[in-house]
């Protein structure tokens, strides 16, 4: 009987120790982060955290931190510093992850600044990968200046495949007769 209580006590102590070591090591779980630390954070598994906005039935907006499917190359357990956000021209309240900011020349100037580019590896890693996804090499874009930088940014704008237009003139006809919505159960 005493051995049962001893084993039970040992199990409880082991669990408490395991959880306290995990908390001490600072494992970051995106879903546990608040709005003020979510954006640009990286979980202990190496996935990027994303701030999202949900609207409840009452109409109240609620901000939620979730784990994205985007892996980082080198960073884990990271909450971005306010110093880096300021140096790189970023906002802590940004929703989602997007390459759209690469089109903003003011943002690119801050991202390519020495303070950001050499001092904020997490942010540079994120935007490096976003640029690659758009077919642009971030270090080359940061080294160019003036019109050449605009040319590089235009590559981002036109990165999608575009179907060619018609080779023969087409006549467009507008039908203004009322149309019926399709039936949810199929034709009559």
MDAnalysis code that builds the backbone (N, CA, C; Angstrom):
import MDAnalysis as mda
import numpy as np

u = mda.Universe.empty(564, n_residues=188, atom_resindex=np.repeat(np.arange(188), 3), trajectory=True)
u.add_TopologyAttr("name", ["N", "CA", "C"] * 188)
u.add_TopologyAttr("resid", np.arange(1, 189))
u.add_TopologyAttr("resname", ["UNK", "UNK", "UNK", "UNK", "UNK", "UNK", "UNK", "UNK", "UNK", "UNK", "UNK", "UNK", "UNK", "UNK", "UNK", "UNK", "UNK", "UNK", "UNK", "UNK", "UNK", "UNK", "UNK", "UNK", "UNK", "UNK", "UNK", "UNK", "UNK", "UNK", "UNK", "UNK", "UNK", "UNK", "UNK", "UNK", "UNK", "UNK", "UNK", "UNK", "UNK", "UNK", "UNK", "UNK", "UNK", "UNK", "UNK", "UNK", "UNK", "UNK", "UNK", "UNK", "UNK", "UNK", "UNK", "UNK", "UNK", "UNK", "UNK", "UNK", "UNK", "UNK", "UNK", "UNK", "UNK", "UNK", "UNK", "UNK", "UNK", "UNK", "UNK", "UNK", "UNK", "UNK", "UNK", "UNK", "UNK", "UNK", "UNK", "UNK", "UNK", "UNK", "UNK", "UNK", "UNK", "UNK", "UNK", "UNK", "UNK", "UNK", "UNK", "UNK", "UNK", "UNK", "UNK", "UNK", "UNK", "UNK", "UNK", "UNK", "UNK", "UNK", "UNK", "UNK", "UNK", "UNK", "UNK", "UNK", "UNK", "UNK", "UNK", "UNK", "UNK", "UNK", "UNK", "UNK", "UNK", "UNK", "UNK", "UNK", "UNK", "UNK", "UNK", "UNK", "UNK", "UNK", "UNK", "UNK", "UNK", "UNK", "UNK", "UNK", "UNK", "UNK", "UNK", "UNK", "UNK", "UNK", "UNK", "UNK", "UNK", "UNK", "UNK", "UNK", "UNK", "UNK", "UNK", "UNK", "UNK", "UNK", "UNK", "UNK", "UNK", "UNK", "UNK", "UNK", "UNK", "UNK", "UNK", "UNK", "UNK", "UNK", "UNK", "UNK", "UNK", "UNK", "UNK", "UNK", "UNK", "UNK", "UNK", "UNK", "UNK", "UNK", "UNK", "UNK", "UNK", "UNK", "UNK", "UNK", "UNK", "UNK", "UNK", "UNK", "UNK", "UNK", "UNK", "UNK"])
u.atoms.positions = np.array([
    [0.820, -1.184, 0.000],
    [0.000, 0.000, 0.000],
    [0.865, 1.249, 0.000],
    [1.941, 1.241, 0.800],
    [2.840, 2.384, 0.831],
    [3.546, 2.568, -0.501],
    [3.843, 1.479, -1.188],
    [4.510, 1.584, -2.487],
    [3.582, 2.234, -3.522],
    [2.267, 1.986, -3.416],
    [1.301, 2.614, -4.315],
    [1.312, 4.138, -4.141],
    [1.288, 4.603, -2.898],
    [1.325, 6.051, -2.641],
    [2.668, 6.636, -3.053],
    [3.727, 5.883, -2.871],
    [5.051, 6.348, -3.269],
    [5.112, 6.521, -4.789],
    [4.612, 5.532, -5.538],
    [4.596, 5.624, -7.003],
    [3.693, 6.760, -7.476],
    [2.546, 6.915, -6.823],
    [1.632, 7.998, -7.181],
    [2.279, 9.351, -6.920],
    [2.942, 9.512, -5.801],
    [3.637, 10.758, -5.465],
    [4.773, 11.022, -6.435],
    [5.488, 9.963, -6.804],
    [6.592, 10.094, -7.752],
    [6.069, 10.536, -9.120],
    [4.957, 9.978, -9.539],
    [4.352, 10.353, -10.813],
    [3.922, 11.820, -10.802],
    [3.265, 12.251, -9.735],
    [2.820, 13.645, -9.620],
    [4.020, 14.583, -9.637],
    [5.068, 14.251, -8.890],
    [6.278, 15.091, -8.856],
    [6.939, 15.140, -10.223],
    [6.952, 14.038, -10.937],
    [7.549, 13.993, -12.280],
    [6.783, 14.887, -13.240],
    [5.463, 14.834, -13.176],
    [4.651, 15.683, -14.039],
    [4.862, 17.163, -13.719],
    [4.887, 17.500, -12.464],
    [5.119, 18.892, -12.064],
    [6.482, 19.348, -12.551],
    [7.482, 18.510, -12.413],
    [8.828, 18.845, -12.865],
    [8.859, 19.036, -14.382],
    [8.203, 18.143, -15.120],
    [8.199, 18.240, -16.581],
    [7.562, 19.543, -17.042],
    [6.419, 19.905, -16.432],
    [5.751, 21.145, -16.829],
    [6.543, 22.375, -16.408],
    [7.195, 22.325, -15.273],
    [7.969, 23.490, -14.834],
    [9.209, 23.673, -15.703],
    [9.830, 22.581, -16.155],
    [10.986, 22.691, -17.052],
    [10.539, 23.278, -18.378],
    [9.396, 22.838, -18.903],
    [8.890, 23.370, -20.161],
    [8.617, 24.863, -20.040],
    [8.008, 25.283, -18.935],
    [7.722, 26.703, -18.725],
    [9.012, 27.493, -18.550],
    [9.996, 26.908, -17.879],
    [11.257, 27.586, -17.663],
    [12.013, 27.767, -18.969],
    [11.953, 26.758, -19.830],
    [12.652, 26.841, -21.109],
    [11.989, 27.835, -22.045],
    [10.763, 28.210, -21.776],
    [10.092, 29.242, -22.560],
    [9.575, 28.771, -23.896],
    [9.050, 27.591, -23.976],
    [8.472, 27.133, -25.235],
    [7.311, 28.034, -25.612],
    [7.345, 28.533, -26.839],
    [6.313, 29.446, -27.307],
    [5.280, 28.668, -28.106],
    [4.028, 28.817, -27.714],
    [2.892, 28.253, -28.425],
    [2.079, 29.447, -28.913],
    [1.921, 29.557, -30.221],
    [1.254, 30.733, -30.798],
    [-0.112, 30.994, -30.185],
    [-0.895, 29.951, -29.970],
    [-2.242, 30.114, -29.454],
    [-2.265, 30.685, -28.039],
    [-1.130, 30.660, -27.338],
    [-1.054, 31.216, -25.985],
    [-0.582, 32.669, -25.968],
    [-0.224, 33.215, -27.119],
    [0.265, 34.594, -27.174],
    [-0.894, 35.571, -27.272],
    [-0.694, 36.763, -26.732],
    [-1.721, 37.795, -26.834],
    [-1.476, 38.650, -28.076],
    [-2.370, 39.581, -28.316],
    [-2.308, 40.430, -29.508],
    [-1.003, 41.219, -29.584],
    [-0.476, 41.612, -28.446],
    [0.706, 42.466, -28.421],
    [2.020, 41.727, -28.618],
    [1.989, 40.411, -28.717],
    [3.243, 39.677, -28.925],
    [3.145, 38.658, -30.054],
    [2.026, 38.573, -30.738],
    [1.797, 37.522, -31.727],
    [2.512, 37.765, -33.058],
    [2.245, 38.906, -33.681],
    [2.779, 39.151, -35.022],
    [4.306, 39.075, -35.015],
    [4.855, 38.374, -35.988],
    [6.296, 38.191, -36.185],
    [6.939, 37.303, -35.130],
    [6.126, 36.581, -34.342],
    [6.660, 35.619, -33.377],
    [6.831, 34.275, -34.077],
    [7.683, 33.424, -33.487],
    [7.928, 32.088, -34.013],
    [7.773, 31.104, -32.856],
    [7.019, 30.046, -33.076],
    [6.771, 29.054, -32.028],
    [8.002, 28.192, -31.792],
    [7.944, 27.393, -30.746],
    [9.060, 26.497, -30.440],
    [9.214, 25.412, -31.497],
    [8.168, 25.160, -32.283],
    [8.260, 24.172, -33.360],
    [8.811, 24.779, -34.653],
    [9.071, 26.100, -34.649],
    [9.620, 26.757, -35.827],
    [8.575, 27.253, -36.803],
    [7.309, 27.250, -36.412],
    [6.227, 27.772, -37.260],
    [5.966, 29.232, -36.897],
    [5.648, 30.021, -37.898],
    [5.360, 31.438, -37.660],
    [3.971, 31.618, -37.065],
    [3.870, 32.582, -36.157],
    [2.587, 32.923, -35.543],
    [1.913, 34.001, -36.379],
    [0.598, 33.949, -36.446],
    [-0.165, 34.888, -37.261],
    [-1.305, 35.456, -36.424],
    [-1.441, 36.779, -36.454],
    [-2.549, 37.446, -35.775],
    [-3.741, 37.487, -36.722],
    [-4.883, 36.998, -36.252],
    [-6.100, 36.994, -37.054],
    [-7.217, 37.688, -36.288],
    [-8.165, 38.217, -37.042],
    [-9.306, 38.895, -36.424],
    [-10.554, 38.077, -36.697],
    [-11.257, 37.726, -35.634],
    [-12.530, 37.017, -35.742],
    [-13.633, 37.948, -35.266],
    [-14.799, 37.807, -35.869],
    [-15.950, 38.604, -35.460],
    [-16.970, 37.656, -34.847],
    [-17.333, 37.939, -33.610],
    [-18.326, 37.113, -32.909],
    [-19.723, 37.452, -33.401],
    [-20.682, 36.640, -33.037],
    [-22.077, 36.883, -33.435],
    [-22.578, 38.229, -32.958],
    [-22.053, 38.687, -31.832],
    [-22.469, 39.973, -31.277],
    [-21.896, 41.146, -32.080],
    [-20.965, 40.855, -32.996],
    [-20.327, 41.901, -33.778],
    [-19.013, 42.362, -33.192],
    [-18.665, 41.851, -32.017],
    [-17.416, 42.227, -31.364],
    [-16.231, 41.564, -32.082],
    [-15.189, 42.366, -32.335],
    [-13.978, 41.847, -32.965],
    [-13.043, 41.292, -31.905],
    [-12.525, 40.098, -32.156],
    [-11.619, 39.435, -31.239],
    [-10.360, 39.061, -32.010],
    [-9.199, 39.390, -31.452],
    [-7.939, 39.044, -32.090],
    [-7.429, 37.737, -31.515],
    [-7.010, 36.840, -32.406],
    [-6.566, 35.507, -32.026],
    [-5.217, 35.239, -32.665],
    [-4.320, 34.650, -31.897],
    [-3.015, 34.271, -32.427],
    [-3.064, 32.790, -32.796],
    [-2.694, 32.465, -34.027],
    [-2.713, 31.085, -34.489],
    [-1.361, 30.695, -35.062],
    [-1.154, 29.411, -35.207],
    [0.071, 28.879, -35.797],
    [-0.144, 28.726, -37.292],
    [0.747, 29.320, -38.085],
    [0.647, 29.187, -39.537],
    [1.351, 27.901, -39.970],
    [1.304, 27.616, -41.243],
    [2.015, 26.467, -41.792],
    [3.382, 26.870, -42.340],
    [3.774, 28.126, -42.091],
    [5.041, 28.631, -42.618],
    [6.162, 28.328, -41.634],
    [7.135, 27.550, -42.092],
    [8.304, 27.217, -41.283],
    [9.352, 28.313, -41.411],
    [10.134, 28.487, -40.353],
    [11.284, 29.383, -40.434],
    [12.510, 28.552, -40.758],
    [13.504, 29.187, -41.330],
    [14.718, 28.460, -41.683],
    [15.623, 28.251, -40.477],
    [15.702, 29.242, -39.593],
    [16.697, 29.174, -38.533],
    [16.180, 29.580, -37.161],
    [15.003, 30.150, -37.067],
    [14.546, 30.780, -35.836],
    [13.474, 29.921, -35.154],
    [13.570, 29.773, -33.822],
    [12.519, 29.144, -33.024],
    [12.408, 29.924, -31.714],
    [11.269, 29.758, -31.031],
    [11.067, 30.414, -29.729],
    [11.413, 31.902, -29.777],
    [10.719, 32.649, -30.599],
    [11.110, 34.039, -30.829],
    [9.898, 34.955, -30.786],
    [9.964, 35.976, -29.961],
    [8.989, 37.061, -29.999],
    [9.771, 38.292, -30.425],
    [9.348, 38.877, -31.528],
    [10.119, 39.978, -32.108],
    [10.132, 41.190, -31.183],
    [11.277, 41.848, -31.124],
    [11.447, 43.006, -30.241],
    [10.816, 44.254, -30.861],
    [10.410, 45.171, -30.000],
    [9.881, 46.457, -30.469],
    [10.948, 47.231, -31.234],
    [12.206, 47.066, -30.848],
    [13.313, 47.746, -31.533],
    [13.370, 47.310, -32.998],
    [13.260, 46.006, -33.246],
    [13.299, 45.511, -34.625],
    [12.067, 45.937, -35.413],
    [10.904, 45.895, -34.778],
    [9.699, 46.322, -35.480],
    [9.818, 47.772, -35.927],
    [10.353, 48.605, -35.061],
    [10.529, 50.014, -35.406],
    [11.590, 50.178, -36.492],
    [12.726, 49.489, -36.352],
    [13.815, 49.604, -37.328],
    [13.371, 49.139, -38.711],
    [12.497, 48.139, -38.767],
    [12.063, 47.573, -40.044],
    [10.756, 48.178, -40.559],
    [10.184, 49.109, -39.807],
    [8.970, 49.785, -40.261],
    [7.732, 48.919, -40.214],
    [7.640, 48.064, -39.199],
    [6.512, 47.149, -39.089],
    [5.605, 47.516, -37.922],
    [4.400, 47.012, -37.963],
    [3.392, 47.271, -36.939],
    [3.063, 45.968, -36.229],
    [3.025, 46.000, -34.924],
    [2.738, 44.809, -34.109],
    [1.322, 44.283, -34.355],
    [0.426, 45.117, -34.842],
    [-0.976, 44.728, -35.016],
    [-1.313, 44.262, -36.431],
    [-0.313, 43.903, -37.211],
    [-0.555, 43.461, -38.585],
    [-1.263, 42.110, -38.562],
    [-2.239, 41.960, -39.454],
    [-2.999, 40.716, -39.552],
    [-2.444, 39.874, -40.695],
    [-2.217, 38.589, -40.440],
    [-1.776, 37.672, -41.482],
    [-0.331, 37.890, -41.899],
    [0.050, 37.187, -42.956],
    [1.389, 37.293, -43.526],
    [1.211, 37.528, -45.019],
    [1.806, 38.602, -45.537],
    [1.625, 38.949, -46.943],
    [2.889, 39.570, -47.512],
    [3.080, 39.375, -48.807],
    [4.215, 39.985, -49.495],
    [3.876, 41.377, -50.023],
    [2.656, 41.858, -49.795],
    [2.230, 43.160, -50.318],
    [3.140, 44.300, -49.885],
    [3.669, 44.232, -48.667],
    [4.510, 45.326, -48.179],
    [5.803, 45.451, -48.968],
    [6.208, 44.394, -49.699],
    [7.407, 44.477, -50.536],
    [7.227, 45.466, -51.686],
    [5.990, 45.845, -51.964],
    [5.707, 46.820, -53.018],
    [5.808, 48.259, -52.528],
    [5.891, 48.450, -51.229],
    [5.939, 49.778, -50.621],
    [7.393, 50.236, -50.522],
    [7.737, 51.301, -51.235],
    [9.137, 51.764, -51.262],
    [9.602, 52.243, -49.889],
    [8.714, 52.839, -49.099],
    [9.110, 53.273, -47.746],
    [9.442, 52.072, -46.866],
    [8.626, 51.023, -46.959],
    [8.906, 49.813, -46.195],
    [10.219, 49.179, -46.651],
    [10.421, 49.104, -47.954],
    [11.647, 48.484, -48.481],
    [12.887, 49.241, -48.023],
    [12.791, 50.557, -47.937],
    [13.913, 51.359, -47.472],
    [14.264, 50.986, -46.033],
    [13.255, 50.808, -45.192],
    [13.508, 50.432, -43.792],
    [13.970, 48.987, -43.680],
    [13.354, 48.080, -44.450],
    [13.752, 46.676, -44.412],
    [15.213, 46.508, -44.826],
    [15.639, 47.274, -45.804],
    [17.008, 47.168, -46.317],
    [18.007, 48.015, -45.525],
    [17.535, 48.761, -44.539],
    [18.447, 49.571, -43.728],
    [19.386, 48.669, -42.935],
    [20.529, 49.179, -42.566],
    [21.512, 48.400, -41.809],
    [20.933, 47.926, -40.486],
    [20.185, 48.808, -39.799],
    [19.616, 48.432, -38.506],
    [18.708, 47.213, -38.629],
    [17.884, 47.167, -39.645],
    [16.948, 46.054, -39.818],
    [17.640, 44.851, -40.446],
    [18.300, 45.067, -41.566],
    [18.831, 43.952, -42.352],
    [19.897, 43.155, -41.604],
    [20.714, 43.829, -40.810],
    [21.768, 43.106, -40.083],
    [21.404, 42.823, -38.630],
    [20.373, 43.502, -38.102],
    [20.059, 43.345, -36.693],
    [18.776, 42.606, -36.372],
    [18.005, 42.248, -37.390],
    [16.702, 41.619, -37.150],
    [16.543, 40.385, -38.045],
    [17.256, 39.300, -37.713],
    [17.282, 38.124, -38.601],
    [15.927, 37.465, -38.814],
    [15.041, 37.505, -37.828],
    [13.734, 36.879, -37.980],
    [12.915, 37.588, -39.057],
    [12.908, 38.897, -39.033],
    [12.142, 39.674, -40.007],
    [12.745, 39.529, -41.400],
    [14.067, 39.582, -41.480],
    [14.729, 39.434, -42.779],
    [14.452, 38.042, -43.347],
    [14.479, 37.008, -42.501],
    [14.186, 35.653, -42.950],
    [12.762, 35.569, -43.509],
    [11.807, 36.166, -42.825],
    [10.419, 36.156, -43.292],
    [10.298, 36.816, -44.657],
    [10.812, 38.040, -44.793],
    [10.652, 38.761, -46.050],
    [11.548, 38.221, -47.152],
    [12.656, 37.594, -46.799],
    [13.481, 36.906, -47.797],
    [12.650, 35.798, -48.447],
    [11.985, 34.993, -47.616],
    [11.173, 33.887, -48.136],
    [9.936, 34.376, -48.883],
    [9.322, 35.461, -48.418],
    [8.185, 36.028, -49.145],
    [8.633, 36.542, -50.517],
    [9.800, 37.173, -50.572],
    [10.321, 37.681, -51.852],
    [10.624, 36.522, -52.795],
    [11.237, 35.455, -52.282],
    [11.524, 34.284, -53.117],
    [10.233, 33.721, -53.698],
    [9.194, 33.692, -52.878],
    [7.891, 33.223, -53.354],
    [7.340, 34.073, -54.485],
    [7.781, 35.313, -54.566],
    [7.349, 36.221, -55.634],
    [8.358, 36.266, -56.782],
    [9.416, 35.454, -56.684],
    [10.414, 35.399, -57.753],
    [11.469, 36.480, -57.679],
    [11.675, 37.057, -56.502],
    [12.642, 38.140, -56.337],
    [13.639, 37.744, -55.250],
    [14.901, 38.080, -55.451],
    [15.952, 37.792, -54.481],
    [16.162, 39.048, -53.637],
    [15.790, 38.978, -52.353],
    [15.800, 40.149, -51.475],
    [17.169, 40.833, -51.394],
    [18.294, 40.115, -51.230],
    [19.581, 40.814, -51.170],
    [19.860, 41.653, -52.419],
    [19.505, 41.145, -53.574],
    [19.698, 41.921, -54.808],
    [18.791, 43.138, -54.825],
    [17.567, 42.969, -54.372],
    [16.623, 44.083, -54.334],
    [17.115, 45.166, -53.377],
    [17.691, 44.766, -52.255],
    [18.190, 45.737, -51.287],
    [19.452, 46.446, -51.787],
    [20.222, 45.802, -52.641],
    [21.453, 46.423, -53.144],
    [21.190, 47.404, -54.261],
    [20.058, 47.291, -54.938],
    [19.743, 48.221, -56.017],
    [19.202, 49.518, -55.436],
    [19.162, 50.546, -56.254],
    [18.628, 51.819, -55.781],
    [17.843, 52.499, -56.887],
    [17.017, 53.440, -56.490],
    [16.274, 54.275, -57.442],
    [15.390, 53.487, -58.385],
    [15.547, 53.759, -59.699],
    [14.700, 53.141, -60.712],
    [14.869, 51.631, -60.759],
    [16.080, 51.150, -60.492],
    [16.289, 49.703, -60.526],
    [15.485, 49.001, -59.425],
    [15.360, 49.642, -58.265],
    [14.561, 49.048, -57.183],
    [13.092, 48.997, -57.593],
    [12.630, 50.041, -58.280],
    [11.251, 50.031, -58.764],
    [11.048, 48.915, -59.787],
    [12.070, 48.678, -60.604],
    [11.979, 47.610, -61.591],
    [11.872, 46.256, -60.888],
    [12.658, 46.060, -59.842],
    [12.591, 44.814, -59.080],
    [11.248, 44.632, -58.423],
    [10.685, 45.737, -57.922],
    [9.374, 45.651, -57.287],
    [8.288, 45.397, -58.331],
    [8.499, 45.863, -59.563],
    [7.501, 45.579, -60.599],
    [7.507, 44.103, -60.956],
    [8.637, 43.412, -60.744],
    [8.663, 41.965, -60.947],
    [7.703, 41.289, -59.985],
    [7.596, 41.831, -58.777],
    [6.672, 41.263, -57.799],
    [5.242, 41.457, -58.286],
    [4.937, 42.652, -58.798],
    [3.587, 42.933, -59.263],
    [3.177, 42.020, -60.401],
    [4.123, 41.679, -61.275],
    [3.783, 40.890, -62.453],
    [4.271, 39.457, -62.329],
    [4.323, 38.938, -61.100],
    [4.878, 37.603, -60.915],
    [3.946, 36.484, -61.349],
    [2.661, 36.764, -61.530],
    [1.735, 35.707, -61.923],
    [1.733, 35.498, -63.424],
    [1.355, 34.300, -63.830],
    [1.206, 34.033, -65.260],
    [-0.100, 34.655, -65.712],
    [-0.050, 35.368, -66.814],
    [-1.224, 36.045, -67.325],
    [-1.576, 35.431, -68.663],
    [-2.824, 35.074, -68.828],
    [-3.266, 34.515, -70.100],
    [-3.265, 35.614, -71.150],
    [-2.854, 35.274, -72.370],
    [-2.852, 36.298, -73.425],
    [-4.272, 36.707, -73.777],
    [-4.411, 37.930, -74.283],
    [-5.715, 38.438, -74.692],
    [-6.137, 37.817, -76.006],
    [-7.335, 38.116, -76.460],
    [-7.820, 37.542, -77.715],
    [-7.006, 38.054, -78.897],
    [-6.785, 37.170, -79.894],
    [-6.007, 37.559, -81.063],
    [-6.896, 38.122, -82.153],
    [-8.202, 37.903, -82.043],
    [-9.148, 38.469, -83.001],
    [-10.127, 39.331, -82.231],
    [-10.637, 40.368, -82.862],
    [-11.591, 41.209, -82.152],
    [-12.804, 40.393, -81.713],
    [-13.294, 40.695, -80.547],
    [-14.462, 39.995, -80.020],
    [-15.592, 40.995, -79.851],
    [-16.811, 40.530, -80.091],
    [-17.988, 41.380, -79.931],
    [-18.653, 40.979, -78.620],
    [-18.803, 41.940, -77.730],
    [-19.437, 41.676, -76.455],
    [-20.914, 42.024, -76.543],
    [-21.752, 41.114, -76.118],
    [-23.195, 41.316, -76.145],
    [-23.681, 41.299, -74.709],
    [-24.444, 42.290, -74.349],
    [-24.985, 42.369, -73.002],
    [-26.429, 41.914, -73.035],
    [-26.737, 40.903, -72.252],
    [-28.095, 40.382, -72.153],
    [-28.726, 40.967, -70.899],
    [-29.756, 41.777, -71.079],
    [-30.381, 42.430, -69.944],
    [-31.666, 41.734, -69.499],
    [-31.956, 40.566, -70.083],
    [-33.164, 39.852, -69.663],
    [-32.931, 39.243, -68.287],
    [-33.989, 39.152, -67.470],
    [-33.809, 38.607, -66.119],
    [-33.442, 37.124, -66.199],
    [-32.595, 36.719, -65.288],
    [-32.173, 35.319, -65.230],
    [-32.630, 34.721, -63.911],
    [-32.932, 33.432, -63.937],
    [-33.340, 32.745, -62.728],
    [-32.128, 32.138, -62.057],
    [-32.129, 32.179, -60.746],
    [-31.054, 31.546, -59.993],
    [-31.186, 30.042, -60.122],
    [-30.057, 29.312, -60.108],
    [-30.151, 27.854, -60.220],
    [-30.864, 27.276, -59.002],
    [-31.571, 26.220, -59.240],
    [-32.311, 25.549, -58.176],
    [-31.344, 24.739, -57.311],
    [-31.500, 24.782, -55.983],
    [-30.585, 24.037, -55.126],
    [-30.744, 22.525, -55.254],
    [-31.881, 22.056, -55.799],
    [-32.095, 20.620, -55.936],
    [-31.927, 20.146, -57.342],
    [-31.553, 21.006, -58.249],
    [-31.365, 20.609, -59.643],
    [-32.517, 21.066, -60.501],
    [-32.525, 20.633, -61.760],
    [-33.604, 21.059, -62.672],
    [-34.925, 20.417, -62.260],
    [-36.010, 21.065, -62.690],
    [-37.369, 20.591, -62.331],
    [-37.659, 19.292, -62.965],
])
